[in-house]
């Protein structure tokens, strides 16, 4: 009846996917996971990046440990007439480390290597002492600001029979007042 007035809308064909969308909504079979695919890809990419960073850091840490062990082994394997190597276990702040001393009686020199020691606070330092029959004498200061291994060579005075190490104020002290970490005859 309205056609004779010209008020009718001409029919249009629906989009091809409209039928499946209408039926999916009507029967509850829509596919919401399609919108989460980009999120899953982003999460997987983030996981790969995190695993890569962890692996690189682990490899760097292990390379450092291998270098430390190689250096320690070189000290132990390094033999001079009159030289001997002594390993002294040290625990600082619950962390297990070691002091390795290559004592060369011919040159009267000790090469001291510190491995895996806890870094000092800004107000502290490790201080080495010569153990003599008359008491302790200052040998050297070794401030450790990081956990990298450190080495030093010290000339041994006459009468020194051993080595000790304590934690002292950053500038050192004349006598050991701090925590004595070890005392060892060499």
Secondary structure, 3 states (H helix, E strand, C coil): CCHHHCCCCCCCCCCCCHHHHHHHHHHCCCCHHHHHHHHHHHHHHHHHHHHHHHHHHHHHHHHHHHHHHHHHHHHHHCCCCCEEEEEEEEEECCEEEEEEEEEECCCCEEEEEEECCCCCCCCEEEEEEEEECCEEEEEEEECCCCCCCEEEEEECCCCEEEEEEEEEECCCCCCCCCCEEEEEEC
